[in-house]
Amino acid sequence: MWAVVHIAPNRAEAELLKHMLEGEGLLVTLRPMGVPHMGDSASVEVLVPETEAEEAREILDGYGP
């Protein structure tokens, strides 16, 4: 089962977070939200296996500008 660990405002941010989490050894998948015609500007869910969700959230909590 997959768990949503973040909702990115667009595809570019989702891909960045996916790359970062995969770099930490986590499995990651992305799932677009909303209406299909919004394309890359639609929100995107970042998902990891439930067993890795806590670790992924800790990584994401430590990420920031």
PDB file of N, CA, C and O in Angstrom:
ATOM      1  N   MET A   1       0.838  -1.180   0.000  1.00  0.00           N
ATOM      2  CA  MET A   1       0.000   0.000   0.000  1.00  0.00           C
ATOM      3  C   MET A   1       0.886   1.248   0.000  1.00  0.00           C
ATOM      4  O   MET A   1       1.914   1.286   0.677  1.00  0.00           O
ATOM      5  N   TRP A   2       0.489   2.247  -0.749  1.00  0.00           N
ATOM      6  CA  TRP A   2       1.231   3.499  -0.865  1.00  0.00           C
ATOM      7  C   TRP A   2       0.628   4.562   0.045  1.00  0.00           C
ATOM      8  O   TRP A   2      -0.577   4.566   0.299  1.00  0.00           O
ATOM      9  N   ALA A   3       1.472   5.457   0.529  1.00  0.00           N
ATOM     10  CA  ALA A   3       1.038   6.550   1.401  1.00  0.00           C
ATOM     11  C   ALA A   3       1.478   7.879   0.798  1.00  0.00           C
ATOM     12  O   ALA A   3       2.603   8.014   0.317  1.00  0.00           O
ATOM     13  N   VAL A   4       0.574   8.858   0.830  1.00  0.00           N
ATOM     14  CA  VAL A   4       0.907  10.201   0.355  1.00  0.00           C
ATOM     15  C   VAL A   4       1.730  10.891   1.436  1.00  0.00           C
ATOM     16  O   VAL A   4       1.302  10.987   2.586  1.00  0.00           O
ATOM     17  N   VAL A   5       2.914  11.372   1.060  1.00  0.00           N
ATOM     18  CA  VAL A   5       3.773  12.059   2.025  1.00  0.00           C
ATOM     19  C   VAL A   5       3.870  13.556   1.733  1.00  0.00           C
ATOM     20  O   VAL A   5       4.351  14.326   2.565  1.00  0.00           O
ATOM     21  N   HIS A   6       3.412  13.961   0.554  1.00  0.00           N
ATOM     22  CA  HIS A   6       3.469  15.383   0.201  1.00  0.00           C
ATOM     23  C   HIS A   6       2.568  15.621  -1.006  1.00  0.00           C
ATOM     24  O   HIS A   6       2.395  14.738  -1.846  1.00  0.00           O
ATOM     25  N   ILE A   7       2.004  16.807  -1.085  1.00  0.00           N
ATOM     26  CA  ILE A   7       1.274  17.220  -2.283  1.00  0.00           C
ATOM     27  C   ILE A   7       2.020  18.416  -2.859  1.00  0.00           C
ATOM     28  O   ILE A   7       2.030  19.500  -2.277  1.00  0.00           O
ATOM     29  N   ALA A   8       2.639  18.200  -4.003  1.00  0.00           N
ATOM     30  CA  ALA A   8       3.401  19.255  -4.666  1.00  0.00           C
ATOM     31  C   ALA A   8       2.454  20.107  -5.512  1.00  0.00           C
ATOM     32  O   ALA A   8       1.485  19.588  -6.066  1.00  0.00           O
ATOM     33  N   PRO A   9       2.725  21.404  -5.613  1.00  0.00           N
ATOM     34  CA  PRO A   9       1.831  22.282  -6.381  1.00  0.00           C
ATOM     35  C   PRO A   9       1.933  22.096  -7.899  1.00  0.00           C
ATOM     36  O   PRO A   9       1.072  22.570  -8.640  1.00  0.00           O
ATOM     37  N   ASN A  10       2.991  21.403  -8.366  1.00  0.00           N
ATOM     38  CA  ASN A  10       3.156  21.194  -9.806  1.00  0.00           C
ATOM     39  C   ASN A  10       4.088  20.000 -10.047  1.00  0.00           C
ATOM     40  O   ASN A  10       4.712  19.486  -9.120  1.00  0.00           O
ATOM     41  N   ARG A  11       4.166  19.578 -11.298  1.00  0.00           N
ATOM     42  CA  ARG A  11       4.963  18.409 -11.677  1.00  0.00           C
ATOM     43  C   ARG A  11       6.457  18.636 -11.418  1.00  0.00           C
ATOM     44  O   ARG A  11       7.151  17.716 -10.986  1.00  0.00           O
ATOM     45  N   ALA A  12       6.957  19.850 -11.676  1.00  0.00           N
ATOM     46  CA  ALA A  12       8.387  20.116 -11.506  1.00  0.00           C
ATOM     47  C   ALA A  12       8.827  19.898 -10.059  1.00  0.00           C
ATOM     48  O   ALA A  12       9.853  19.263  -9.813  1.00  0.00           O
ATOM     49  N   GLU A  13       8.061  20.419  -9.102  1.00  0.00           N
ATOM     50  CA  GLU A  13       8.423  20.226  -7.693  1.00  0.00           C
ATOM     51  C   GLU A  13       8.293  18.764  -7.298  1.00  0.00           C
ATOM     52  O   GLU A  13       9.119  18.246  -6.546  1.00  0.00           O
ATOM     53  N   ALA A  14       7.267  18.099  -7.797  1.00  0.00           N
ATOM     54  CA  ALA A  14       7.076  16.677  -7.489  1.00  0.00           C
ATOM     55  C   ALA A  14       8.263  15.860  -7.981  1.00  0.00           C
ATOM     56  O   ALA A  14       8.735  14.970  -7.274  1.00  0.00           O
ATOM     57  N   GLU A  15       8.751  16.150  -9.182  1.00  0.00           N
ATOM     58  CA  GLU A  15       9.901  15.425  -9.733  1.00  0.00           C
ATOM     59  C   GLU A  15      11.154  15.689  -8.899  1.00  0.00           C
ATOM     60  O   GLU A  15      11.956  14.781  -8.677  1.00  0.00           O
ATOM     61  N   LEU A  16      11.324  16.923  -8.439  1.00  0.00           N
ATOM     62  CA  LEU A  16      12.467  17.263  -7.591  1.00  0.00           C
ATOM     63  C   LEU A  16      12.435  16.460  -6.290  1.00  0.00           C
ATOM     64  O   LEU A  16      13.449  15.902  -5.872  1.00  0.00           O
ATOM     65  N   LEU A  17      11.260  16.408  -5.655  1.00  0.00           N
ATOM     66  CA  LEU A  17      11.122  15.671  -4.401  1.00  0.00           C
ATOM     67  C   LEU A  17      11.299  14.169  -4.629  1.00  0.00           C
ATOM     68  O   LEU A  17      11.895  13.478  -3.803  1.00  0.00           O
ATOM     69  N   LYS A  18      10.784  13.672  -5.742  1.00  0.00           N
ATOM     70  CA  LYS A  18      10.953  12.254  -6.074  1.00  0.00           C
ATOM     71  C   LYS A  18      12.433  11.917  -6.195  1.00  0.00           C
ATOM     72  O   LYS A  18      12.900  10.923  -5.640  1.00  0.00           O
ATOM     73  N   HIS A  19      13.159  12.743  -6.918  1.00  0.00           N
ATOM     74  CA  HIS A  19      14.598  12.519  -7.101  1.00  0.00           C
ATOM     75  C   HIS A  19      15.324  12.537  -5.753  1.00  0.00           C
ATOM     76  O   HIS A  19      16.196  11.705  -5.501  1.00  0.00           O
ATOM     77  N   MET A  20      14.965  13.479  -4.901  1.00  0.00           N
ATOM     78  CA  MET A  20      15.603  13.598  -3.591  1.00  0.00           C
ATOM     79  C   MET A  20      15.337  12.342  -2.742  1.00  0.00           C
ATOM     80  O   MET A  20      16.259  11.790  -2.142  1.00  0.00           O
ATOM     81  N   LEU A  21      14.092  11.902  -2.695  1.00  0.00           N
ATOM     82  CA  LEU A  21      13.738  10.719  -1.896  1.00  0.00           C
ATOM     83  C   LEU A  21      14.363   9.452  -2.466  1.00  0.00           C
ATOM     84  O   LEU A  21      14.820   8.594  -1.711  1.00  0.00           O
ATOM     85  N   GLU A  22      14.388   9.328  -3.780  1.00  0.00           N
ATOM     86  CA  GLU A  22      15.033   8.167  -4.392  1.00  0.00           C
ATOM     87  C   GLU A  22      16.527   8.162  -4.089  1.00  0.00           C
ATOM     88  O   GLU A  22      17.129   7.099  -3.938  1.00  0.00           O
ATOM     89  N   GLY A  23      17.124   9.345  -4.000  1.00  0.00           N
ATOM     90  CA  GLY A  23      18.529   9.451  -3.644  1.00  0.00           C
ATOM     91  C   GLY A  23      18.816   8.941  -2.240  1.00  0.00           C
ATOM     92  O   GLY A  23      19.942   8.556  -1.923  1.00  0.00           O
ATOM     93  N   GLU A  24      17.781   8.944  -1.401  1.00  0.00           N
ATOM     94  CA  GLU A  24      17.889   8.423  -0.036  1.00  0.00           C
ATOM     95  C   GLU A  24      17.537   6.932   0.016  1.00  0.00           C
ATOM     96  O   GLU A  24      17.509   6.333   1.091  1.00  0.00           O
ATOM     97  N   GLY A  25      17.269   6.338  -1.155  1.00  0.00           N
ATOM     98  CA  GLY A  25      16.993   4.907  -1.220  1.00  0.00           C
ATOM     99  C   GLY A  25      15.530   4.518  -1.081  1.00  0.00           C
ATOM    100  O   GLY A  25      15.224   3.343  -0.877  1.00  0.00           O
ATOM    101  N   LEU A  26      14.622   5.481  -1.186  1.00  0.00           N
ATOM    102  CA  LEU A  26      13.197   5.179  -1.047  1.00  0.00           C
ATOM    103  C   LEU A  26      12.550   4.941  -2.407  1.00  0.00           C
ATOM    104  O   LEU A  26      12.975   5.503  -3.417  1.00  0.00           O
ATOM    105  N   LEU A  27      11.524   4.109  -2.420  1.00  0.00           N
ATOM    106  CA  LEU A  27      10.705   3.931  -3.612  1.00  0.00           C
ATOM    107  C   LEU A  27       9.706   5.079  -3.649  1.00  0.00           C
ATOM    108  O   LEU A  27       9.117   5.418  -2.623  1.00  0.00           O
ATOM    109  N   VAL A  28       9.511   5.676  -4.809  1.00  0.00           N
ATOM    110  CA  VAL A  28       8.618   6.835  -4.924  1.00  0.00           C
ATOM    111  C   VAL A  28       7.805   6.720  -6.199  1.00  0.00           C
ATOM    112  O   VAL A  28       8.312   6.296  -7.238  1.00  0.00           O
ATOM    113  N   THR A  29       6.542   7.102  -6.111  1.00  0.00           N
ATOM    114  CA  THR A  29       5.706   7.222  -7.300  1.00  0.00           C
ATOM    115  C   THR A  29       4.959   8.546  -7.209  1.00  0.00           C
ATOM    116  O   THR A  29       4.752   9.085  -6.121  1.00  0.00           O
ATOM    117  N   LEU A  30       4.563   9.056  -8.355  1.00  0.00           N
ATOM    118  CA  LEU A  30       3.836  10.317  -8.417  1.00  0.00           C
ATOM    119  C   LEU A  30       2.453  10.060  -8.989  1.00  0.00           C
ATOM    120  O   LEU A  30       2.281   9.218  -9.870  1.00  0.00           O
ATOM    121  N   ARG A  31       1.452  10.803  -8.473  1.00  0.00           N
ATOM    122  CA  ARG A  31       0.081  10.648  -8.973  1.00  0.00           C
ATOM    123  C   ARG A  31      -0.530  12.038  -9.157  1.00  0.00           C
ATOM    124  O   ARG A  31      -0.737  12.765  -8.185  1.00  0.00           O
ATOM    125  N   PRO A  32      -0.816  12.402 -10.408  1.00  0.00           N
ATOM    126  CA  PRO A  32      -1.424  13.711 -10.672  1.00  0.00           C
ATOM    127  C   PRO A  32      -2.792  13.822 -10.007  1.00  0.00           C
ATOM    128  O   PRO A  32      -3.515  12.835  -9.868  1.00  0.00           O
ATOM    129  N   MET A  33      -3.129  15.038  -9.601  1.00  0.00           N
ATOM    130  CA  MET A  33      -4.420  15.312  -8.977  1.00  0.00           C
ATOM    131  C   MET A  33      -5.202  16.256  -9.880  1.00  0.00           C
ATOM    132  O   MET A  33      -4.633  16.916 -10.748  1.00  0.00           O
ATOM    133  N   GLY A  34      -6.484  16.310  -9.670  1.00  0.00           N
ATOM    134  CA  GLY A  34      -7.299  17.295 -10.378  1.00  0.00           C
ATOM    135  C   GLY A  34      -7.638  16.888 -11.790  1.00  0.00           C
ATOM    136  O   GLY A  34      -7.653  15.709 -12.144  1.00  0.00           O
ATOM    137  N   VAL A  35      -7.909  17.903 -12.582  1.00  0.00           N
ATOM    138  CA  VAL A  35      -8.371  17.672 -13.948  1.00  0.00           C
ATOM    139  C   VAL A  35      -7.189  17.500 -14.901  1.00  0.00           C
ATOM    140  O   VAL A  35      -6.198  18.221 -14.787  1.00  0.00           O
ATOM    141  N   PRO A  36      -7.279  16.562 -15.830  1.00  0.00           N
ATOM    142  CA  PRO A  36      -6.163  16.247 -16.727  1.00  0.00           C
ATOM    143  C   PRO A  36      -5.703  17.421 -17.593  1.00  0.00           C
ATOM    144  O   PRO A  36      -4.518  17.502 -17.918  1.00  0.00           O
ATOM    145  N   HIS A  37      -6.587  18.319 -17.971  1.00  0.00           N
ATOM    146  CA  HIS A  37      -6.197  19.393 -18.891  1.00  0.00           C
ATOM    147  C   HIS A  37      -5.236  20.407 -18.262  1.00  0.00           C
ATOM    148  O   HIS A  37      -4.695  21.255 -18.973  1.00  0.00           O
ATOM    149  N   MET A  38      -5.018  20.339 -16.960  1.00  0.00           N
ATOM    150  CA  MET A  38      -4.090  21.263 -16.317  1.00  0.00           C
ATOM    151  C   MET A  38      -2.632  20.864 -16.569  1.00  0.00           C
ATOM    152  O   MET A  38      -1.731  21.674 -16.349  1.00  0.00           O
ATOM    153  N   GLY A  39      -2.389  19.644 -17.021  1.00  0.00           N
ATOM    154  CA  GLY A  39      -1.043  19.202 -17.378  1.00  0.00           C
ATOM    155  C   GLY A  39      -0.049  19.321 -16.239  1.00  0.00           C
ATOM    156  O   GLY A  39      -0.343  18.937 -15.107  1.00  0.00           O
ATOM    157  N   ASP A  40       1.135  19.857 -16.539  1.00  0.00           N
ATOM    158  CA  ASP A  40       2.215  19.933 -15.567  1.00  0.00           C
ATOM    159  C   ASP A  40       1.969  20.957 -14.459  1.00  0.00           C
ATOM    160  O   ASP A  40       2.699  20.972 -13.467  1.00  0.00           O
ATOM    161  N   SER A  41       0.965  21.803 -14.607  1.00  0.00           N
ATOM    162  CA  SER A  41       0.695  22.805 -13.571  1.00  0.00           C
ATOM    163  C   SER A  41      -0.295  22.303 -12.515  1.00  0.00           C
ATOM    164  O   SER A  41      -0.609  23.028 -11.571  1.00  0.00           O
ATOM    165  N   ALA A  42      -0.781  21.088 -12.666  1.00  0.00           N
ATOM    166  CA  ALA A  42      -1.692  20.511 -11.680  1.00  0.00           C
ATOM    167  C   ALA A  42      -0.911  20.004 -10.468  1.00  0.00           C
ATOM    168  O   ALA A  42       0.274  19.689 -10.574  1.00  0.00           O
ATOM    169  N   SER A  43      -1.569  19.930  -9.338  1.00  0.00           N
ATOM    170  CA  SER A  43      -0.941  19.378  -8.138  1.00  0.00           C
ATOM    171  C   SER A  43      -0.644  17.891  -8.345  1.00  0.00           C
ATOM    172  O   SER A  43      -1.325  17.197  -9.099  1.00  0.00           O
ATOM    173  N   VAL A  44       0.398  17.427  -7.647  1.00  0.00           N
ATOM    174  CA  VAL A  44       0.837  16.034  -7.802  1.00  0.00           C
ATOM    175  C   VAL A  44       1.103  15.449  -6.421  1.00  0.00           C
ATOM    176  O   VAL A  44       1.810  16.049  -5.611  1.00  0.00           O
ATOM    177  N   GLU A  45       0.535  14.277  -6.158  1.00  0.00           N
ATOM    178  CA  GLU A  45       0.805  13.578  -4.903  1.00  0.00           C
ATOM    179  C   GLU A  45       2.129  12.832  -5.011  1.00  0.00           C
ATOM    180  O   GLU A  45       2.416  12.197  -6.026  1.00  0.00           O
ATOM    181  N   VAL A  46       2.932  12.916  -3.952  1.00  0.00           N
ATOM    182  CA  VAL A  46       4.181  12.169  -3.857  1.00  0.00           C
ATOM    183  C   VAL A  46       3.899  11.009  -2.899  1.00  0.00           C
ATOM    184  O   VAL A  46       3.545  11.225  -1.740  1.00  0.00           O
ATOM    185  N   LEU A  47       4.059   9.788  -3.388  1.00  0.00           N
ATOM    186  CA  LEU A  47       3.724   8.611  -2.599  1.00  0.00           C
ATOM    187  C   LEU A  47       4.929   7.705  -2.409  1.00  0.00           C
ATOM    188  O   LEU A  47       5.792   7.593  -3.280  1.00  0.00           O
ATOM    189  N   VAL A  48       4.967   7.057  -1.244  1.00  0.00           N
ATOM    190  CA  VAL A  48       5.977   6.046  -0.932  1.00  0.00           C
ATOM    191  C   VAL A  48       5.261   4.862  -0.292  1.00  0.00           C
ATOM    192  O   VAL A  48       4.124   5.005   0.158  1.00  0.00           O
ATOM    193  N   PRO A  49       5.902   3.700  -0.243  1.00  0.00           N
ATOM    194  CA  PRO A  49       5.282   2.580   0.474  1.00  0.00           C
ATOM    195  C   PRO A  49       5.021   2.970   1.930  1.00  0.00           C
ATOM    196  O   PRO A  49       5.810   3.701   2.529  1.00  0.00           O
ATOM    197  N   GLU A  50       3.924   2.488   2.494  1.00  0.00           N
ATOM    198  CA  GLU A  50       3.562   2.838   3.874  1.00  0.00           C
ATOM    199  C   GLU A  50       4.703   2.599   4.853  1.00  0.00           C
ATOM    200  O   GLU A  50       4.874   3.350   5.813  1.00  0.00           O
ATOM    201  N   THR A  51       5.480   1.554   4.608  1.00  0.00           N
ATOM    202  CA  THR A  51       6.587   1.229   5.519  1.00  0.00           C
ATOM    203  C   THR A  51       7.701   2.266   5.484  1.00  0.00           C
ATOM    204  O   THR A  51       8.527   2.309   6.395  1.00  0.00           O
ATOM    205  N   GLU A  52       7.739   3.105   4.446  1.00  0.00           N
ATOM    206  CA  GLU A  52       8.774   4.129   4.313  1.00  0.00           C
ATOM    207  C   GLU A  52       8.234   5.538   4.536  1.00  0.00           C
ATOM    208  O   GLU A  52       8.984   6.508   4.425  1.00  0.00           O
ATOM    209  N   ALA A  53       6.947   5.665   4.848  1.00  0.00           N
ATOM    210  CA  ALA A  53       6.307   6.977   4.949  1.00  0.00           C
ATOM    211  C   ALA A  53       6.921   7.847   6.041  1.00  0.00           C
ATOM    212  O   ALA A  53       7.171   9.030   5.809  1.00  0.00           O
ATOM    213  N   GLU A  54       7.166   7.295   7.215  1.00  0.00           N
ATOM    214  CA  GLU A  54       7.726   8.087   8.306  1.00  0.00           C
ATOM    215  C   GLU A  54       9.107   8.620   7.935  1.00  0.00           C
ATOM    216  O   GLU A  54       9.411   9.789   8.168  1.00  0.00           O
ATOM    217  N   GLU A  55       9.937   7.761   7.359  1.00  0.00           N
ATOM    218  CA  GLU A  55      11.274   8.187   6.951  1.00  0.00           C
ATOM    219  C   GLU A  55      11.187   9.274   5.874  1.00  0.00           C
ATOM    220  O   GLU A  55      11.932  10.253   5.916  1.00  0.00           O
ATOM    221  N   ALA A  56      10.286   9.100   4.921  1.00  0.00           N
ATOM    222  CA  ALA A  56      10.126  10.088   3.852  1.00  0.00           C
ATOM    223  C   ALA A  56       9.685  11.438   4.411  1.00  0.00           C
ATOM    224  O   ALA A  56      10.180  12.480   3.981  1.00  0.00           O
ATOM    225  N   ARG A  57       8.765  11.423   5.358  1.00  0.00           N
ATOM    226  CA  ARG A  57       8.301  12.683   5.961  1.00  0.00           C
ATOM    227  C   ARG A  57       9.431  13.373   6.708  1.00  0.00           C
ATOM    228  O   ARG A  57       9.540  14.599   6.666  1.00  0.00           O
ATOM    229  N   GLU A  58      10.271  12.610   7.389  1.00  0.00           N
ATOM    230  CA  GLU A  58      11.419  13.199   8.091  1.00  0.00           C
ATOM    231  C   GLU A  58      12.386  13.843   7.103  1.00  0.00           C
ATOM    232  O   GLU A  58      12.910  14.928   7.357  1.00  0.00           O
ATOM    233  N   ILE A  59      12.618  13.181   5.991  1.00  0.00           N
ATOM    234  CA  ILE A  59      13.498  13.744   4.958  1.00  0.00           C
ATOM    235  C   ILE A  59      12.899  15.027   4.421  1.00  0.00           C
ATOM    236  O   ILE A  59      13.595  16.033   4.288  1.00  0.00           O
ATOM    237  N   LEU A  60      11.602  14.998   4.110  1.00  0.00           N
ATOM    238  CA  LEU A  60      10.940  16.175   3.548  1.00  0.00           C
ATOM    239  C   LEU A  60      10.890  17.317   4.567  1.00  0.00           C
ATOM    240  O   LEU A  60      11.003  18.483   4.189  1.00  0.00           O
ATOM    241  N   ASP A  61      10.725  16.998   5.835  1.00  0.00           N
ATOM    242  CA  ASP A  61      10.693  18.034   6.877  1.00  0.00           C
ATOM    243  C   ASP A  61      12.041  18.754   6.969  1.00  0.00           C
ATOM    244  O   ASP A  61      12.098  19.938   7.304  1.00  0.00           O
ATOM    245  N   GLY A  62      13.113  18.037   6.673  1.00  0.00           N
ATOM    246  CA  GLY A  62      14.453  18.621   6.727  1.00  0.00           C
ATOM    247  C   GLY A  62      14.816  19.383   5.464  1.00  0.00           C
ATOM    248  O   GLY A  62      15.834  20.075   5.420  1.00  0.00           O
ATOM    249  N   TYR A  63      13.979  19.256   4.431  1.00  0.00           N
ATOM    250  CA  TYR A  63      14.239  19.930   3.150  1.00  0.00           C
ATOM    251  C   TYR A  63      13.605  21.300   3.174  1.00  0.00           C
ATOM    252  O   TYR A  63      12.469  21.458   3.623  1.00  0.00           O
ATOM    253  N   GLY A  64      14.325  22.281   2.699  1.00  0.00           N
ATOM    254  CA  GLY A  64      13.767  23.623   2.610  1.00  0.00           C
ATOM    255  C   GLY A  64      14.802  24.601   2.136  1.00  0.00           C
ATOM    256  O   GLY A  64      16.002  24.339   2.217  1.00  0.00           O
ATOM    257  N   PRO A  65      14.343  25.733   1.640  1.00  0.00           N
ATOM    258  CA  PRO A  65      15.274  26.746   1.129  1.00  0.00           C
ATOM    259  C   PRO A  65      16.050  27.400   2.242  1.00  0.00           C
ATOM    260  O   PRO A  65      16.878  28.275   1.986  1.00  0.00           O
TER     261      PRO A  65
END
